[in-house]
Amino acid sequence: MVTAKAVILCCGASGRLGLPASGYLYGTYENPSNAGDGYAMAYHAGADLTGIECFQINPLIKDYNGPACAYVTGPLGGHTVNALGHRFIESDYWSGQMMLEFYRELQSENGPVYLKLTHLAPETISEIERVLHHTERPSRGRFHLGRGNDYRDDLIEMHISEIGLCSGHSASGVYVNEHGETSVPGLYAAGDMAAVPHNYLLGALTYGKICATSALAFIARTAEPRLDEAAVALESQRILAPLSRPTGVPHHQYEYKVRRLVNDYLQPPKSGHRMQRGLAAFMRAKDEYEELGAQNPHELMRVHEGSFIRDCAEFAARASLFRTESRWGLYHHRVDYPELDDEHWFVHVNIRKAEDGSMQLYKRPVEPYSIPLDRTERRGYHALRLGDANAAARDARDARDARDARDAIDAGVPEARA
Amino acid sequence: MSRLADREAQKAAAARSVPEAQTFKAFDVPVIVNRERCIAGCQICIDSCPVDCLAVDPATGKAHMQHDECWYCLACEIDCPKDAITVKIPFLLR
């Protein structure tokens, strides 16, 4: 046990929430060492969570957790196409609306969806491989080689990722203010677990510094905490309990079951009846958790991660049930409330642990925009889908994009100029 | 109640209270360590693994994949000073 005047949580996303289509527990888009630890710890410490119903869902290579287009292939001229080889979205950059169009195409007669690079110059493809296969996901080249796929000749089949909670990619996280403070004094959160949308790496570093500055000021004005020995004894007992059940249910079976149920009941499109069934299952999983056993410290860690995953599943179900409208495209697409309802739901949804231990949800007003948006900007996402009438213009633009990308590479790669 | 139904009621009750039993299965694992090259006592791969799935095999003193919990991120393979590690894409994904 460590006593501290201030704590900065930086435990990353809730990356092991949904189950990847491959069925491999650790084949997640997010780093699987992040099991939602920060979300669960903050909640149980009394901190508010927010935006949980805005799930993280990514367009990924089928069976492999590498991303497709958004920030590497897109700017260099790659794009997403359907089984007919046609583009169907205006922009491949990630958004809930883009994911909804992607989902619709995948489910339609024109599915599945592919990543297309075949139209690009060889040196452009080499540059994309250099970034994607060495920096982004180092084993990605190995995966494609194993399947016999090469970007030069083949379209790469894509799919939709498992759901997760992550402020960087959606907005789900521990509620923090501009000082990195959670709603519990002395508790701070930074990175993907803190609700600062589109934070990513640079945001994580920036907010890390902001949190540290705030925490140092808090420490300076706070007295030395006293260790409550009785609470420590109780907590030790709770943490070590699974070791007293060495032949209990193994952690991976528990985790597989909870995450399979997350897929069954929470994977969008969402529906109220389905999510109620899911919530009942996650509450049952709370009892089942007491059956888990561990034989060593590694397994003990995984058992506790199981509780974080279950907690996050309950947050995700309750927040999604609370918001009775659809928003953020696929991230919160409710088939029973398919319309955007700004009149009632242009608000954030916060979750907190009530005095009686129950999970409490409430609406938090949206702060005024620092820069006013005009009507067209607010509707931009709804014009993402390309119509067939645009086919000719699109083809012309694709050709121009490919040429521009080639020129850009030529300018930056010495051997291409030579 | 018939004898069969009665037996089922008893077994159903027993199924809810009987202690657990376990079985063990072999897994095809993605991280392959070359034991000849691996240095006993070196923990670099174990430390670099983000998911804590590598450990020293007490039988050999060398590193091995103890848990099939790989993110196939290649950190262990890249960091190994003896080039003793090869990571395969996990079978379920290949």
Boltz contact constraints between the chains, C-beta under 6 A:
constraints:
  - contact:
      token1: [A, 22]
      token2: [B, 92]
      max_distance: 6.0
  - contact:
      token1: [A, 22]
      token2: [B, 93]
      max_distance: 6.0
  - contact:
      token1: [A, 23]
      token2: [B, 92]
      max_distance: 6.0
  - contact:
      token1: [A, 24]
      token2: [B, 90]
      max_distance: 6.0
  - contact:
      token1: [A, 24]
      token2: [B, 92]
      max_distance: 6.0
  - contact:
      token1: [A, 24]
      token2: [B, 93]
      max_distance: 6.0
  - contact:
      token1: [A, 26]
      token2: [B, 69]
      max_distance: 6.0
  - contact:
      token1: [A, 26]
      token2: [B, 70]
      max_distance: 6.0
  - contact:
      token1: [A, 26]
      token2: [B, 71]
      max_distance: 6.0
  - contact:
      token1: [A, 27]
      token2: [B, 93]
      max_distance: 6.0
  - contact:
      token1: [A, 31]
      token2: [B, 50]
      max_distance: 6.0
  - contact:
      token1: [A, 32]
      token2: [B, 51]
      max_distance: 6.0
  - contact:
      token1: [A, 32]
      token2: [B, 71]
      max_distance: 6.0
  - contact:
      token1: [A, 33]
      token2: [B, 50]
      max_distance: 6.0
  - contact:
      token1: [A, 33]
      token2: [B, 51]
      max_distance: 6.0
  - contact:
      token1: [A, 63]
      token2: [B, 93]
      max_distance: 6.0
  - contact:
      token1: [A, 138]
      token2: [B, 74]
      max_distance: 6.0
  - contact:
      token1: [A, 139]
      token2: [B, 72]
      max_distance: 6.0
  - contact:
      token1: [A, 139]
      token2: [B, 74]
      max_distance: 6.0
  - contact:
      token1: [A, 142]
      token2: [B, 89]
      max_distance: 6.0
  - contact:
      token1: [A, 143]
      token2: [B, 89]
      max_distance: 6.0
  - contact:
      token1: [A, 146]
      token2: [B, 89]
      max_distance: 6.0
  - contact:
      token1: [A, 146]
      token2: [B, 94]
      max_distance: 6.0
  - contact:
      token1: [A, 247]
      token2: [B, 20]
      max_distance: 6.0
  - contact:
      token1: [A, 247]
      token2: [B, 22]
      max_distance: 6.0
